[in-house]
Amino acid sequence: MPSFVPLGRYKVTYLDGRVEEVRSNFADIMRLEADLPKGDTPDGTSLAHGVWLYLGRPKGDLMAWAGDVFRIEPLSDEPEPEPDPTPPAAGDD
């Protein structure tokens, strides 16, 4: 099993500024484990490989796709809090 199994949601930012969001799925986790059976890969390699699988293997080549990636960031599954619509109270000066 890979050293880091990337479950969750991720934001992928490319060198050209494009941004894409992706969510993990168990079929691709199983593919990742089959592709990296020894489990001694660095965390970044496992993360990139997993996100590439989640995206449907763009470009058909992991290294070609990864060459265009600037950053992969985890996203929270927690909903964004609703902003408080109450106007701020004026302070006593």
N, C-alpha and C positions, 0 to 999 in steps of 0.2 A: 504494500500500500504506500502511496506517496507520502512524503513527510508532512505535507500540508494539503488537506483536502478542502478546496475553497467552496464552502457552502454559503449561500446568501446572494446578495445583489451587489453589483459592481458597476462603477462608472469608468469607461475606457476613454481616455483622451489621446487623440492621435497627434502626430507631429504637425499636421496641417491645421490643427485646431478643432477638427470634428470631435464630437462627443457622442458616445453611445452607451446605453444602459443595458445590462444583461443580468439574468437571474439564473442561478444554478438549477440543475435537475438531476435526479438520481441515475438516469440512464447514462448521462455523460460522466457522472462520478464513477460509475462502473467502467466506462470506456477509459477514463483516466487511470484507474487502477490497473486495467489490462495493459495500457500503453507504458506505464511506469511501475512494473511489478516489484522491483527491488526496494522501492521506497526510500532510496538514499539520495534523491534529487534535492537540490536547494529549494527552499520555500518559494522563491520567485519563479523558478522554472515550473514548479507544480502549479502555481497560481496562473501563470501565463498560459500554460498548456490547458488547464481547466477552462479558463475564460474563452480561449480559442475554440474549444469543443462546444461550449455553451452558445457561441455565436454561429455555430454551424460550419466550422472549419473555413473561415474566409481565406480567399486566395488559394485554397487547397494545400497550403504549405505553412506550417507553424512559423518557421524562421522568416519567411517573406512577410507574413502578417506582423510578427513581433517587431520587425525592423521599422514599421510605421507607428508603433505604439510609444507614446511618451509616458503615460502614467495609467496605472490601474488602481482605483480607490474603492474600498468597501463602502457600501451605502447601508444605512440603518433600515431595518424593516419596521421601525416604529414610525407611526404617522407624525407628520409635522404638526406642532401645536398650533391651534387656531389663534390668530392675533386677537388681543383684547380690544374690542371696539370702543370701550369707554375712553373718552378723551381724558388726558392727564389733568389732574386738579392743579389749579394755580397755587403756588406756594405763598406762605405768609412772609412778607418782607418787612 
